[in-house]
Amino acid sequence: MTVTLDLPPQVEQAYLAEALARGLPLAEVVREALITAQPSPAFRELEPEEWVREFEAWVHSHDADNLPLSDEDISRESIYGDRGL
């Protein structure tokens, strides 16, 4: 796809300087910047049943994490040790 952009002069100069420093065409530097800054996919609303399925799948993905932790594992002394926080 070809896109024509009207950039402020300081932005254009910054991309030109980077292109020259990297020995790349200006279009490639701008293309890389746009790909890097690509927005994430739009959030989609889940139906309640689908949300519950996704949540339960996430919960069960932690089954091998050696849980539950004992009271000793989560005690203040166990977490902070000699730091006394």
Summary of the structure (lengths in Angstrom):
residues: 85
radius of gyration: 25.4
end to end distance: 57.1
largest distance: 62.3
contacts: 116
relative contact order: 0.05
helix: 54%
strand: 0%
